[in-house]
Amino acid sequence: MTTVQINLPDELAQIARQAGLLAPETLEAMLREQLKRQAGDALRAMWQRLPQDYLTPEQEQLIDEAVQAVRNENRQRMAS
């Protein structure tokens, strides 16, 4: 486990604390969600750079299935 120290303006820290946003579980969930969002954004950007006919519907289906499998695995890991 890693300990992270951040510096926030006092008012923001107080409001975030009162809202429960500084709890370790909440911070972990927010970070995981942001990382997932960034990965999706990176994947979409990569797809936009590819030639339009580069991916066949079959390849897109395989990618979708792989992404879903990873998401399911992450959900199972988070649940345990």
Backbone bond lengths (Angstrom), bond angles and torsions (degrees), N, CA, C in turn:
res aa  C-N    CA-C-N  psi(-1)  N-CA   C-N-CA  omega(-1)  CA-C   N-CA-C  phi
1 M - - - 1.446 - - 1.523 107.71 -
2 T 1.308 117.15 137.54 1.452 123.21 -179.79 1.514 109.71 -107.98
3 T 1.308 116.26 139.36 1.458 121.66 174.97 1.514 108.07 -98.75
4 V 1.335 116.13 132.31 1.458 122.07 -179.69 1.520 108.52 -120.30
5 Q 1.302 115.93 133.32 1.465 120.69 177.01 1.518 107.24 -113.31
6 I 1.339 116.52 131.60 1.461 120.79 178.48 1.522 108.75 -125.17
7 N 1.315 115.58 153.25 1.459 121.91 176.04 1.514 108.01 -108.44
8 L 1.315 116.05 124.56 1.462 122.78 178.96 1.513 108.92 -127.92
9 P 1.330 116.35 153.06 1.454 118.17 171.66 1.539 108.78 -59.07
10 D 1.323 117.26 143.09 1.468 121.51 -175.32 1.522 112.59 -53.52
11 E 1.329 116.80 -45.20 1.469 119.90 -177.41 1.531 110.96 -63.33
12 L 1.322 116.31 -43.85 1.466 119.89 179.12 1.526 110.90 -63.58
13 A 1.327 117.24 -43.54 1.465 120.86 179.31 1.519 110.97 -61.05
14 Q 1.317 117.08 -41.29 1.468 120.65 -179.36 1.528 110.94 -65.64
15 I 1.305 116.56 -45.07 1.468 120.60 -179.99 1.533 110.13 -64.65
16 A 1.331 116.60 -43.67 1.466 120.98 -179.86 1.528 110.45 -63.94
17 R 1.317 116.59 -41.50 1.472 120.71 179.12 1.526 110.08 -62.63
18 Q 1.341 116.29 -45.45 1.468 120.22 -179.76 1.528 111.49 -63.45
19 A 1.314 116.37 -31.45 1.464 120.47 179.33 1.528 111.79 -82.94
20 G 1.326 117.09 -2.89 1.460 120.27 179.74 1.515 113.90 79.90
21 L 1.326 117.14 12.62 1.459 120.31 -175.33 1.524 113.60 -80.91
22 L 1.312 117.76 -11.34 1.460 119.79 -179.42 1.528 112.51 -97.85
23 A 1.316 116.78 2.88 1.467 120.33 176.35 1.529 108.44 -66.87
24 P 1.326 117.51 138.88 1.467 119.97 -177.76 1.533 113.60 -52.44
25 E 1.328 117.26 -41.64 1.469 119.79 -178.74 1.527 110.82 -65.11
26 T 1.328 116.35 -38.89 1.467 120.99 -179.47 1.518 110.36 -68.73
27 L 1.325 116.80 -45.15 1.463 120.25 178.16 1.524 111.23 -60.90
28 E 1.330 116.39 -41.72 1.467 119.82 178.45 1.522 110.64 -61.24
29 A 1.320 117.08 -46.13 1.464 120.63 -179.33 1.532 110.81 -62.84
30 M 1.335 116.89 -42.36 1.471 120.10 179.61 1.526 111.12 -64.50
31 L 1.336 117.08 -42.03 1.461 120.26 178.97 1.523 111.33 -64.65
32 R 1.328 116.93 -43.80 1.471 119.94 178.80 1.526 110.72 -61.81
33 E 1.324 117.10 -42.19 1.465 121.00 179.69 1.530 110.58 -63.94
34 Q 1.320 117.21 -42.39 1.461 120.68 179.37 1.521 111.23 -65.92
35 L 1.320 117.63 -40.48 1.464 120.62 177.20 1.530 111.26 -62.82
36 K 1.329 116.06 -39.92 1.463 120.74 177.70 1.531 110.10 -63.52
37 R 1.330 116.12 -43.15 1.464 121.07 179.81 1.530 110.15 -63.36
38 Q 1.325 117.41 -43.48 1.464 120.57 179.67 1.526 111.28 -64.84
39 A 1.319 117.30 -39.02 1.467 120.18 177.80 1.524 110.23 -63.12
40 G 1.320 116.69 -42.31 1.464 120.27 177.61 1.523 111.78 -63.99
41 D 1.333 116.29 -41.74 1.464 120.18 177.84 1.524 111.15 -62.12
42 A 1.340 116.31 -41.83 1.467 120.41 179.13 1.523 110.98 -64.33
43 L 1.327 116.43 -39.97 1.463 120.32 178.91 1.529 110.92 -65.68
44 R 1.331 116.24 -43.30 1.474 119.29 177.97 1.527 110.78 -62.98
45 A 1.312 117.55 -40.82 1.471 120.72 178.84 1.520 110.80 -63.22
46 M 1.340 116.30 -40.06 1.457 120.16 178.61 1.533 110.11 -63.59
47 W 1.327 115.97 -44.09 1.467 119.61 179.80 1.523 111.08 -61.63
48 Q 1.319 117.35 -36.93 1.464 120.14 -178.61 1.524 111.88 -69.10
49 R 1.339 116.81 -26.05 1.465 120.36 179.24 1.527 112.07 -80.27
50 L 1.322 117.61 -18.19 1.464 121.23 -178.93 1.524 110.32 -76.44
51 P 1.324 117.10 150.07 1.469 119.21 173.40 1.532 110.07 -57.46
52 Q 1.310 117.20 146.82 1.461 122.20 -175.45 1.522 113.09 -56.03
53 D 1.309 117.51 -34.33 1.465 120.04 -176.63 1.530 112.53 -96.13
54 Y 1.325 118.04 11.46 1.458 121.62 -176.32 1.529 111.87 -67.92
55 L 1.318 116.90 -44.99 1.467 120.36 -179.26 1.517 110.36 -96.56
56 T 1.319 115.35 127.53 1.457 119.49 174.20 1.532 108.20 -83.78
57 P 1.313 118.14 161.80 1.467 119.61 176.31 1.528 112.29 -56.43
58 E 1.323 116.97 -35.08 1.461 120.56 178.99 1.533 110.94 -65.56
59 Q 1.341 116.58 -42.04 1.457 120.35 178.65 1.531 111.02 -65.83
60 E 1.316 116.01 -40.16 1.466 119.57 177.33 1.524 110.57 -61.59
61 Q 1.341 117.04 -40.01 1.460 121.28 178.50 1.530 110.78 -62.97
62 L 1.319 116.67 -42.88 1.461 120.66 177.95 1.530 111.22 -61.95
63 I 1.308 116.39 -41.69 1.467 120.62 178.24 1.518 109.97 -63.97
64 D 1.324 117.15 -46.35 1.471 121.02 179.09 1.529 110.83 -58.44
65 E 1.330 116.67 -42.55 1.465 120.74 179.41 1.530 111.19 -64.86
66 A 1.336 116.72 -40.26 1.466 120.50 179.09 1.525 110.83 -65.42
67 V 1.326 116.58 -42.44 1.471 120.83 178.42 1.521 109.65 -62.76
68 Q 1.321 117.15 -43.87 1.469 120.65 179.81 1.525 110.98 -63.56
69 A 1.318 117.68 -38.47 1.467 121.00 178.83 1.525 110.78 -63.57
70 V 1.325 116.95 -42.22 1.468 120.69 178.24 1.521 110.04 -65.04
71 R 1.312 117.41 -42.76 1.470 120.70 178.56 1.530 110.76 -61.15
72 N 1.325 116.69 -43.45 1.468 120.09 178.88 1.515 111.00 -63.01
73 E 1.319 116.08 -41.93 1.462 120.30 178.43 1.532 110.76 -62.04
74 N 1.331 116.94 -42.54 1.467 121.14 178.65 1.524 110.95 -64.41
75 R 1.322 117.42 -40.32 1.477 120.58 178.57 1.535 110.47 -62.80
76 Q 1.329 116.05 -43.13 1.467 119.97 179.18 1.520 111.04 -63.93
77 R 1.317 116.41 -40.81 1.458 120.70 179.60 1.531 110.79 -65.87
78 M 1.332 117.48 -39.50 1.462 121.63 179.20 1.523 111.25 -69.09
79 A 1.330 116.48 -31.11 1.465 120.66 -177.97 1.535 112.05 -74.58
80 S 1.331 116.08 -24.12 1.474 118.17 -177.25 1.504 112.63 -94.45
